[in-house]
Amino acid sequence: MRKRMLVLGMVLSLLFGMSVTAYGADLPTATFDGSDEIKYNYSALENFGSAFSDMLPGEERSQEIVLKNTGSQAA
C-alpha cells in the first residue's frame, strides 16, 4: 500500500509538473529598417521597459537588448 501511494504521488507530480507552461518576457528589441526612425517593441522608451524604472544611485543592473538591422544597408 505504501509503494502504491508513493507511485501515485510521483505520477501526479510528474503530471502536474509537466503541465505548467512558463512564458518568458519578451526581450527589448530595437529594429532599424532603413527609415529615419528606430522602432522599439516596448512602450516606456525612457526606461527601456520596466527594468530600470525604480533604480537608485549606485545600484547596478543589466539588461539584454536585441538590435536588429532589417534594412538593405550593411550594419
C-alpha distance (Angstrom), angle and dihedral (degrees) to the residues before:
residue distance angle dihedral
M1 . . .
R2 3.77 . .
K3 3.82 91.9 .
R4 3.80 91.2 50.3
M5 3.81 91.0 52.9
L6 3.80 90.3 48.4
V7 3.81 91.9 49.5
L8 3.79 91.2 46.3
G9 3.80 90.5 50.4
M10 3.80 91.7 49.9
V11 3.81 92.6 47.9
L12 3.80 91.8 49.1
S13 3.80 92.5 47.7
L14 3.81 90.6 51.0
L15 3.79 91.4 46.0
F16 3.79 95.1 50.5
G17 3.80 94.7 35.0
M18 3.79 93.5 56.7
S19 3.79 94.6 45.7
V20 3.81 94.0 63.7
T21 3.79 112.1 99.0
A22 3.77 119.4 -159.4
Y23 3.78 120.2 -157.5
G24 3.77 119.1 -161.0
A25 3.74 122.3 -145.1
D26 3.78 116.6 -98.8
L27 3.77 113.4 -100.4
P28 3.79 114.0 -116.1
T29 3.80 107.2 -100.6
A30 3.78 130.1 -164.3
T31 3.83 112.6 -163.9
F32 3.79 125.5 -166.6
D33 3.79 113.9 -164.7
G34 3.79 100.6 173.5
S35 3.81 95.8 -89.6
D36 3.79 125.9 112.8
E37 3.82 93.5 -94.6
I38 3.77 134.8 63.7
K39 3.79 111.9 -136.1
Y40 3.81 121.2 -138.5
N41 3.80 129.3 -163.1
Y42 3.80 94.7 -145.5
S43 3.79 131.7 68.5
A44 3.83 105.7 -141.6
L45 3.81 97.9 71.9
E46 3.79 95.3 170.2
N47 3.83 92.5 60.6
F48 3.83 102.5 30.2
G49 3.76 88.6 -114.8
S50 3.79 119.1 -49.3
A51 3.82 98.3 -45.2
F52 3.82 95.4 96.3
S53 3.81 101.7 26.0
D54 3.82 98.3 108.1
M55 3.80 98.9 30.4
L56 3.80 119.0 146.5
P57 3.82 127.2 -148.6
G58 3.79 110.9 -83.5
E59 3.80 94.2 18.5
E60 3.79 116.0 128.3
R61 3.79 122.1 -142.1
S62 3.77 135.6 159.1
Q63 3.77 133.9 -159.8
E64 3.78 133.5 -176.2
I65 3.81 114.4 -125.5
V66 3.80 120.7 -171.3
L67 3.81 115.6 -139.4
K68 3.81 116.8 -159.6
N69 3.78 128.5 -172.8
T70 3.80 108.0 -162.6
G71 3.80 94.7 162.2
S72 3.79 125.3 105.3
Q73 3.83 93.8 -111.6
A74 3.78 120.7 88.2
A75 3.78 117.4 -108.5
